[in-house]
Amino acid sequence: MKVSIIIVTYQSQDEILKCITSIYKNIIDIEFEIIIIDNASTDNTIKIVKNHFPDVIINENKKNEGFARANNAGSIIAKGEFLFFLNPDSKIIGNTVEVLLSIYNSNPKNGIVAPQIKNIDGSIQLSTGKTPTIFTNLFEAFGLYIFLPNTFFGYRIATNHENGLSTDWVTGACFLVKKEYFDKLNGFDQNFFLYLFLSLLQFLLVPDNKFHLENYLFF
């Protein structure tokens, strides 16, 4: 198995069908599996997945375990050489996964590789950036990055670089990492129910410049 695609769902009935359909439509030449970890949804999320995608692996939590813990649970049962974490409200466009794999394997120092993410209106999402500080964390906590995205206090960057860039972190919405590395780090920090856990993972993943993060443009 080459890639395990891990999707954490919670009340995702309106997005999950389009998300999984895009995966099957666009991943052609790579052996993959899809793992759904559902955080106790009370809507029709699981019913939709079971009815339309019988091959998808489903793990239903009895309560909302949070994003980090749920993703870790998916990584434990994953059989792929690579883990591809994907939010349920995302859609894969074209050969994104194939290209990310090619980029990942092109440099042994690559630790995590992520695509550019676009919003529904086509605008580029602020999905990567600089190392967080106390000031930038406060800036994020109060949601000021939404209203003042270009201020020097924020640490988010729009990935509008056509040839990719090295960066300090990428969002947890979509990225590729070797399962071997992810397992060695014991996955995401489960002390964080949501947000910030990815930055902590990446701080651990890049000690002494042994690995670095790449952000490329395929969404």
RODO-2510 file (C-alpha; in nm, 4 decimals, decimal comma):
residues 219
     n   res          X          Y          Z
     1     m     0,0000     0,0000     0,0000
     2     k     0,1446     0,3348    -0,1061
     3     v    -0,0836     0,5948     0,0512
     4     s    -0,3322     0,5908     0,3376
     5     i    -0,5733     0,8828     0,3126
     6     i    -0,6994     0,9757     0,6579
     7     i    -1,0111     1,1893     0,6944
     8     v    -1,1568     1,2927     1,0296
     9     t    -1,5280     1,3645     1,0117
    10     y    -1,7738     1,5355     1,2419
    11     q    -2,1173     1,6292     1,1147
    12     s    -1,9717     1,6171     0,7626
    13     q    -2,2710     1,4945     0,5632
    14     d    -2,2707     1,7977     0,3354
    15     e    -1,9057     1,7638     0,2313
    16     i    -1,7920     1,4036     0,2563
    17     l    -1,9506     1,2743    -0,0639
    18     k    -1,7745     1,5338    -0,2805
    19     c    -1,4487     1,4835    -0,0918
    20     i    -1,4280     1,1057    -0,1381
    21     t    -1,5600     1,1217    -0,4942
    22     s    -1,2749     1,3578    -0,5837
    23     i    -1,0251     1,1090    -0,4434
    24     y    -1,1487     0,8154    -0,6498
    25     k    -1,1775     1,0355    -0,9571
    26     n    -0,8265     1,1763    -0,9467
    27     i    -0,5998     0,9089    -0,7984
    28     i    -0,5449     0,6605    -1,0789
    29     d    -0,2019     0,4982    -1,0722
    30     i    -0,1352     0,4762    -0,6983
    31     e    -0,2508     0,2068    -0,4586
    32     f    -0,4358     0,3777    -0,1758
    33     e    -0,6847     0,3265     0,1008
    34     i    -0,9273     0,5714     0,2592
    35     i    -0,9722     0,5720     0,6353
    36     i    -1,2572     0,7643     0,7950
    37     i    -1,2346     0,8386     1,1665
    38     d    -1,5720     0,9768     1,2704
    39     n    -1,5976     1,1812     1,5894
    40     a    -1,9466     1,0706     1,6940
    41     s    -2,1418     1,2450     1,4195
    42     t    -2,5185     1,2481     1,4712
    43     d    -2,6025     1,3330     1,1102
    44     n    -2,5841     1,1064     0,8038
    45     t    -2,2077     1,1205     0,7527
    46     i    -2,1431     0,7499     0,8153
    47     k    -2,4552     0,6379     0,6290
    48     i    -2,3469     0,8313     0,3207
    49     v    -1,9975     0,6820     0,3267
    50     k    -2,1237     0,3258     0,3760
    51     n    -2,3838     0,3564     0,1004
    52     h    -2,1572     0,5115    -0,1612
    53     f    -1,8096     0,3834    -0,0736
    54     p    -1,8178     0,0299     0,0711
    55     d    -1,4395    -0,0054     0,0432
    56     v    -1,3701     0,2860     0,2762
    57     i    -1,2455     0,1869     0,6218
    58     i    -1,4607     0,3442     0,8930
    59     n    -1,3790     0,3826     1,2606
    60     e    -1,6634     0,5329     1,4640
    61     n    -1,5703     0,7019     1,7912
    62     k    -1,8286     0,6974     2,0683
    63     k    -1,7513     1,0601     2,1488
    64     n    -1,5781     1,3530     1,9853
    65     e    -1,2119     1,2723     2,0497
    66     g    -1,0789     1,5819     1,8776
    67     f    -0,8882     1,6245     1,5553
    68     a    -0,5415     1,5228     1,6771
    69     r    -0,6480     1,2060     1,8599
    70     a    -0,8735     1,0959     1,5750
    71     n    -0,5992     1,1407     1,3146
    72     n    -0,3609     0,9437     1,5327
    73     a    -0,6140     0,6617     1,5503
    74     g    -0,6270     0,6594     1,1724
    75     s    -0,2498     0,6446     1,1445
    76     i    -0,2371     0,3385     1,3705
    77     i    -0,4524     0,1276     1,1383
    78     a    -0,3056     0,2755     0,8193
    79     k    -0,1153     0,0353     0,5943
    80     g     0,0347     0,2881     0,3562
    81     e     0,3971     0,3928     0,3294
    82     f     0,2699     0,7508     0,3277
    83     l    -0,0055     0,9196     0,5249
    84     f    -0,2145     1,1804     0,3465
    85     f    -0,4227     1,3824     0,5926
    86     l    -0,7241     1,5522     0,4376
    87     n    -1,0125     1,7579     0,5739
    88     p    -1,3619     1,6370     0,4774
    89     d    -1,4552     1,9741     0,3260
    90     s    -1,1699     1,9498     0,0746
    91     k    -1,1629     1,8224    -0,2821
    92     i    -0,8639     1,6789    -0,4674
    93     i    -0,8043     1,8353    -0,8074
    94     g    -0,6099     1,6532    -1,0781
    95     n    -0,3039     1,4463    -0,9946
    96     t    -0,2286     1,6285    -0,6695
    97     v    -0,1306     1,3179    -0,4739
    98     e     0,0924     1,1798    -0,7478
    99     v     0,2757     1,5112    -0,7778
   100     l     0,3204     1,5446    -0,4020
   101     l     0,4661     1,1935    -0,3872
   102     s     0,7073     1,2761    -0,6672
   103     i     0,8207     1,5917    -0,4901
   104     y     0,8510     1,4141    -0,1582
   105     n     1,0750     1,1454    -0,3052
   106     s     1,2880     1,3979    -0,4930
   107     n     1,4649     1,5153    -0,1771
   108     p     1,5525     1,2938     0,1224
   109     k     1,5310     1,6003     0,3480
   110     n     1,1616     1,6506     0,2800
   111     g     0,9677     1,5911     0,6004
   112     i     0,6184     1,7068     0,5048
   113     v     0,4883     1,8123     0,1632
   114     a     0,1637     2,0028     0,1185
   115     p    -0,0248     2,1578    -0,1731
   116     q    -0,1527     2,5061    -0,2167
   117     i    -0,5108     2,5240    -0,0885
   118     k    -0,7725     2,7393    -0,2560
   119     n    -1,1026     2,8580    -0,1163
   120     i    -1,4323     2,7998    -0,2962
   121     d    -1,4069     3,1414    -0,4625
   122     g    -1,0627     3,0555    -0,6007
   123     s    -0,8681     3,2729    -0,3591
   124     i    -0,5559     3,1260    -0,2009
   125     q    -0,5927     3,0123     0,1582
   126     l    -0,3410     3,1198     0,4213
   127     s    -0,2189     2,7665     0,4775
   128     t     0,1474     2,7967     0,5701
   129     g     0,3820     3,0358     0,7416
   130     k     0,6535     3,1283     0,9853
   131     t     0,7340     2,9838     1,3255
   132     p     0,4679     3,0981     1,5764
   133     t     0,5582     3,3236     1,8682
   134     i     0,3622     3,4355     2,1744
   135     f     0,2490     3,7470     1,9886
   136     t     0,1414     3,5616     1,6759
   137     n    -0,0420     3,3005     1,8828
   138     l    -0,2422     3,5759     2,0526
   139     f    -0,3041     3,7301     1,7122
   140     e    -0,4402     3,3939     1,5935
   141     a    -0,6382     3,3210     1,9094
   142     f    -0,8430     3,6377     1,8665
   143     g    -0,8957     3,5711     1,4954
   144     l    -0,7248     3,8939     1,3920
   145     y    -0,5490     3,7223     1,1004
   146     i    -0,8875     3,7144     0,9239
   147     f    -0,9155     4,0933     0,9257
   148     l    -0,5462     4,1825     0,9069
   149     p    -0,3885     3,9031     0,7011
   150     n    -0,0900     4,1061     0,5844
   151     t     0,0239     4,2437     0,9186
   152     f     0,3677     4,1426     1,0460
   153     f     0,2052     4,0061     1,3632
   154     g     0,0519     3,7138     1,1770
   155     y     0,2429     3,4016     1,0864
   156     r     0,0246     3,2754     0,8030
   157     i     0,1391     3,3016     0,4409
   158     a    -0,0578     3,2509     0,1211
   159     t     0,1233     2,9950    -0,0931
   160     n     0,1285     3,1912    -0,4157
   161     h     0,4761     3,0744    -0,5145
   162     e     0,4565     2,8876    -0,8428
   163     n     0,7658     2,6764    -0,7825
   164     g     0,7054     2,5876    -0,4180
   165     l     0,8769     2,7086    -0,1043
   166     s     1,0311     2,5853     0,2170
   167     t     0,8282     2,6873     0,5200
   168     d     0,8072     2,6424     0,8967
   169     w     0,4628     2,4827     0,9068
   170     v     0,1620     2,3896     0,6950
   171     t    -0,2025     2,3574     0,7892
   172     g    -0,3446     2,0224     0,8952
   173     a    -0,6137     2,0465     0,6265
   174     c    -0,4037     1,8617     0,3696
   175     f    -0,0477     1,7295     0,3763
   176     l     0,1649     1,4240     0,3040
   177     v     0,4142     1,2629     0,5423
   178     k     0,5931     0,9294     0,5636
   179     k     0,4220     0,6991     0,8114
   180     e     0,7661     0,5999     0,9402
   181     y     0,8388     0,9574     1,0498
   182     f     0,4910     1,0181     1,1858
   183     d     0,5087     0,7015     1,3974
   184     k     0,8519     0,7892     1,5362
   185     l     0,7052     1,1153     1,6665
   186     n     0,4035     0,9345     1,8145
   187     g     0,1785     1,1376     1,5888
   188     f     0,0046     1,4612     1,6793
   189     d     0,0114     1,5984     2,0320
   190     q    -0,3205     1,4801     2,1745
   191     n    -0,3166     1,7476     2,4428
   192     f    -0,4502     1,9775     2,1720
   193     f    -0,8133     1,9071     2,0822
   194     l    -0,7862     2,1217     1,7694
   195     y    -0,5365     2,3672     1,6157
   196     l    -0,1648     2,4159     1,6901
   197     f    -0,0918     2,0412     1,7135
   198     l     0,0464     2,0428     1,3590
   199     s     0,2964     2,3167     1,4319
   200     l     0,4207     2,1183     1,7295
   201     l     0,4591     1,8086     1,5151
   202     q     0,6612     2,0006     1,2615
   203     f     0,8883     2,1595     1,5196
   204     l     0,9794     1,8047     1,6165
   205     l     1,0136     1,6937     1,2579
   206     v     1,2792     1,9466     1,1609
   207     p     1,5534     1,9212     1,4253
   208     d     1,9007     2,0222     1,3079
   209     n     1,7697     2,0754     0,9548
   210     k     1,7526     1,7018     0,8959
   211     f     1,4162     1,7506     0,7304
   212     h     1,2323     2,0468     0,5942
   213     l     0,8830     2,1292     0,4823
   214     e     0,7814     2,1983     0,1279
   215     n     0,4626     2,3643     0,0120
   216     y     0,3625     2,3218    -0,3538
   217     l     0,0786     2,4385    -0,5726
   218     f    -0,1616     2,1715    -0,6911
   219     f    -0,5047     2,2535    -0,5493
***
